[in-house]
C-alpha cells in the first residue's frame, strides 16, 4: 500500500513539473483571449458572489461561472490566477487518466501504459486551448467530473463500497453544471461496465446505472428553461450580463 501511495505521489509530482515547464510561458501572459473578454472581463455578474444571478447567467455551466466568481474575488481580473486554476484542473484530469488506465489493465507491476496515457493526455498539443483559453474551463471542469465519476463507479463495482457510488452520483450531478457534452456519461458507464468490469446480473447492473440516466435529465431540463441571456449556452455577444458599451460594440 505504501509503495503504491508513494508511486502515486511521484506521478503527481511529475505531472506538476511537466505542466509547469510546458505551460509556464503561456500562463503568465497578461491578457485574456477571445470570449474571455465577454464571459469574464466584462461580465459584471462574476464580480460578486450572487449564486442565483450566476446560475441564471451560466445555467448548465453554473459551476464554471461560480469558479470564475471565486477567481475574481481572490485575484480580480489578473489572468494568471484563472490560468493557474485551469492548469490545476488539467493536471488532476491527467492523474485520473493514469488511475483509470492502470485499473483498467490491472497493471500492478508494469505501470508504463498508464504513465504513457497520462502524459499523452497531459501534453498533447490539443490541450493548449482549454488550458490557455480561460473560458474553456467549461471543458476542463466537465472532463474532471466525467473522469471522476467513471473512476468512482469502477471502484464501486470492484469493491462494492457504497461510498464510491455516493461520490460517483455527486460527481455526475456536478458534471451536469459544467458543459453539455457530459450527457454521454451514462453511455460511457454502460460501455465500460460491459467490456471491462466483472460480469454482473443484468438487473443489478441496471440498478447501478439507472441513477446516472436520471441525472443527465438535468441538462435538457435546464436547456428548455434557458433564458436568452445565459452565457453558458447562448451567444455570449448577445448576453445581457456584459457591460452595455461592449454590447453596442458587438452589435456593430
VOGU-3710 file (C-alpha; in Angstrom, 3 decimals, decimal comma):
1> xxxxxxxxxx> 0,000/0,000/0,000  2,786/2,426/0,939  4,698/1,746/-2,280  1,545/2,325/-4,329  0,865/5,586/-2,482  4,456/6,705/-2,966  4,257/5,945/-6,687  1,024/7,942/-6,972  2,737/10,877/-5,262  5,642/10,559/-7,686
11> xxxxxxxxxx> 3,258/10,635/-10,660  1,535/13,719/-9,242  4,922/15,410/-8,829  5,903/14,599/-12,424  2,540/15,905/-13,674  3,038/19,165/-11,758  6,615/19,561/-13,015  5,744/18,867/-16,646  2,719/21,144/-16,706  4,737/23,974/-15,177
21> xxxxxxxxxx> 7,562/23,603/-17,699  5,288/23,259/-20,735  2,798/25,994/-19,881  4,986/28,458/-17,983  5,334/30,969/-20,817  1,641/30,981/-21,676  0,057/31,122/-18,224  1,982/34,287/-17,393  0,664/36,111/-20,485  -1,043/39,272/-19,172
31> xxxxxxxxxx> -4,187/39,148/-21,292  -7,455/37,310/-21,800  -8,390/35,778/-25,152  -11,489/35,711/-27,370  -14,679/35,027/-25,358  -12,790/35,527/-22,083  -13,461/39,236/-22,548  -17,225/38,748/-22,511  -17,654/35,856/-20,107  -15,079/37,104/-17,570
41> xxxxxxxxxx> -13,537/40,532/-18,107  -16,741/42,437/-18,901  -19,145/40,153/-17,075  -20,417/42,082/-14,070  -22,136/39,041/-12,584  -18,903/37,239/-11,696  -17,667/40,264/-9,787  -19,777/39,369/-6,769  -20,817/36,080/-5,183  -24,512/36,018/-6,002
51> xxxxxxxxxx> -25,431/32,398/-6,650  -28,934/32,939/-8,136  -27,646/35,542/-10,599  -24,638/33,435/-11,573  -26,912/30,439/-12,084  -29,266/32,476/-14,295  -26,308/33,672/-16,349  -24,462/30,369/-16,798  -27,265/27,819/-16,412  -25,927/24,365/-17,371
61> xxxxxxxxxx> -22,428/25,736/-16,832  -23,122/27,219/-13,422  -20,192/25,615/-11,577  -17,719/27,157/-14,012  -19,354/30,567/-13,683  -19,170/30,216/-9,908  -15,474/29,311/-10,154  -14,909/32,482/-12,206  -16,567/34,475/-9,418  -14,272/32,870/-6,837
71> xxxxxxxxxx> -11,279/33,635/-9,070  -12,366/37,265/-9,279  -12,862/37,526/-5,510  -9,323/36,277/-4,854  -7,353/37,886/-7,677  -9,587/40,292/-9,545  -9,013/40,281/-13,300  -5,441/39,014/-13,210  -5,367/36,321/-15,951  -2,633/34,413/-14,109
81> xxxxxxxxxx> -4,995/33,238/-11,382  -7,563/31,977/-13,882  -4,968/30,068/-15,910  -3,397/28,534/-12,810  -6,779/27,086/-11,842  -7,212/25,753/-15,385  -3,770/24,189/-15,152  -4,572/22,606/-11,791  -7,757/21,033/-13,164  -5,910/19,791/-16,243
91> xxxxxxxxxx> -3,249/18,164/-14,055  -5,908/16,442/-11,939  -7,578/15,182/-15,118  -4,297/13,657/-16,260  -3,884/11,938/-12,877  -7,406/10,499/-13,161  -6,486/9,154/-16,607  -3,465/7,480/-15,020  -5,584/5,857/-12,303  -8,218/4,673/-14,760
101> xxxxxxxxxx> -5,785/3,155/-17,268  -3,848/1,444/-14,508  -7,057/-0,002/-13,091  -8,437/-0,973/-16,496  -5,434/-3,022/-17,487  -4,706/-4,095/-13,920  -1,092/-3,108/-14,435  0,062/-3,774/-10,892  3,683/-4,323/-11,867  4,070/-2,713/-15,293
111> xxxxxxxxxx> 2,599/0,772/-14,961  4,165/2,213/-18,106  0,941/2,012/-20,192  -0,851/4,108/-17,571  2,045/6,581/-17,393  2,139/6,879/-21,186  -1,619/7,515/-21,385  -1,401/10,063/-18,576  1,342/12,139/-20,182  -0,106/11,814/-23,672
121> xxxxxxxxxx> -3,295/13,345/-22,285  -1,370/15,945/-20,305  0,996/17,164/-23,024  -0,923/16,678/-26,252  -0,990/19,974/-28,227  -4,794/19,908/-28,420  -4,866/20,611/-24,681  -3,320/24,060/-25,079  -6,691/25,609/-25,922  -8,625/24,628/-22,770
131> xxxxxxxxxx> -5,663/25,463/-20,538  -4,823/28,874/-22,033  -8,290/29,914/-23,182  -9,805/30,559/-19,751  -13,430/30,265/-20,820  -12,733/26,684/-21,861  -12,714/25,793/-18,188  -16,164/24,540/-19,209  -14,367/21,638/-20,888  -11,749/21,126/-18,182
141> xxxxxxxxxx> -14,155/21,013/-15,266  -16,670/18,913/-17,187  -13,888/16,454/-18,006  -12,788/16,364/-14,371  -16,205/15,350/-13,056  -16,693/12,989/-16,020  -13,462/11,126/-15,257  -14,049/11,240/-11,506  -17,480/9,673/-11,962  -16,015/6,892/-14,098
151> xxxxxxxxxx> -13,240/6,229/-11,603  -15,573/6,139/-8,583  -18,093/3,922/-10,360  -15,309/1,488/-11,276  -14,168/1,410/-7,652  -17,721/0,733/-6,524  -18,095/-2,181/-8,933  -14,796/-3,665/-7,818  -15,158/-3,096/-4,078  -18,945/-2,756/-3,565
161> xxxxxxxxxx> -18,441/0,017/-1,046  -21,367/2,434/-1,072  -19,197/5,490/-0,515  -17,789/5,091/-4,038  -21,281/5,078/-5,542  -22,232/8,132/-3,487  -19,200/10,065/-4,717  -19,916/8,930/-8,295  -23,504/10,204/-8,120  -22,436/13,539/-6,611
171> xxxxxxxxxx> -19,696/13,916/-9,231  -22,075/13,078/-12,087  -24,527/15,687/-10,805  -21,762/18,295/-10,650  -20,738/17,412/-14,216  -24,205/18,418/-15,448  -23,411/22,001/-14,427  -20,149/22,288/-16,385  -20,802/21,654/-20,082  -23,416/19,798/-22,079
181> xxxxxxxxxx> -21,117/17,108/-23,535  -21,332/15,281/-20,196  -24,725/13,835/-21,132  -22,761/10,987/-22,762  -21,610/9,873/-19,302  -24,221/7,087/-18,768  -23,398/5,584/-22,165  -19,723/5,533/-21,261  -20,520/3,892/-17,931  -22,564/1,193/-19,659
191> xxxxxxxxxx> -19,811/0,504/-22,202  -17,117/0,368/-19,528  -19,238/-1,867/-17,329  -19,873/-4,345/-20,134  -16,375/-4,530/-21,610  -14,016/-4,022/-18,678  -15,710/-4,890/-15,382  -16,604/-8,286/-13,880  -19,846/-9,779/-15,113  -22,946/-8,961/-13,144
201> xxxxxxxxxx> -26,637/-9,862/-13,340  -28,462/-7,587/-15,767  -30,957/-6,496/-13,108  -28,226/-5,413/-10,696  -26,314/-3,675/-13,480  -29,412/-1,692/-14,426  -29,944/-0,792/-10,771  -26,394/0,538/-10,578  -26,643/2,578/-13,766  -30,202/3,922/-13,530
211> xxxxxxxxxx> -29,302/6,902/-11,274  -26,903/8,217/-13,927  -29,533/8,098/-16,669  -31,819/10,064/-14,351  -29,105/12,614/-13,569  -28,467/13,511/-17,229  -32,073/14,712/-17,499  -30,862/17,800/-15,640  -29,240/19,108/-18,839  -32,271/19,059/-21,196
221> xxxxxxxxxx> -34,487/20,321/-18,384  -32,258/23,340/-17,802  -31,770/23,981/-21,514  -35,525/24,124/-22,020  -35,690/26,768/-19,315  -32,642/28,714/-20,539  -33,036/32,446/-20,875  -31,609/34,266/-23,901  -29,086/35,935/-21,574  -27,479/32,714/-20,377
231> xxxxxxxxxx> -23,741/32,964/-21,013  -23,049/29,245/-20,890  -25,453/28,140/-23,588  -26,367/31,216/-25,605  -24,447/33,648/-27,779  -22,166/35,439/-25,333  -22,093/38,508/-27,540  -25,846/38,879/-27,098  -25,749/38,299/-23,344  -27,278/40,863/-21,059
241> xxxxxxxxxx> -24,592/40,064/-18,499  -21,912/42,201/-20,145  -21,489/45,906/-19,971  -23,747/47,956/-22,167  -20,961/49,689/-24,096  -19,452/46,324/-25,069  -22,828/45,106/-26,236  -23,144/48,131/-28,515  -19,693/47,492/-29,981  -20,587/43,892/-30,752
251> xx> -23,811/44,964/-32,381  -21,758/46,882/-34,938
//
